[in-house]
Amino acid sequence: MKAELRAVEATGTVDENGQVHLDRPLPPGGPDRVRVLLLFSEARDIDEQLWLAAGARNAAFDFLNDPVEDVYSTLDGKPFGYEG
């Protein structure tokens, strides 16, 4: 039986020797072995319009073109900022 993993998000820096230094201590739970996933900032951000266009062309969202997915209409809900 595999042990369940609990995710903890933390920020930090990687120094010139490849050592990770966290900005704050991790919550209690150790000592224990961990799996670490590092997310590095990209040098540039993707333009939002380019990002939206790529998502709109992605075949993973083709199911949204199915009329069965049209479960809401403009008559559902209340307008944004509705005060009544």
Secondary structure, 3 states (H helix, E strand, C coil): CCCCCCCCCCCEEECCCCCEEECCCCCCCCCCCCCCCCCCCCCCCCCHHHHHHHHHHCHHHHHHHCHHHCCCCCCCCCCCCCCC
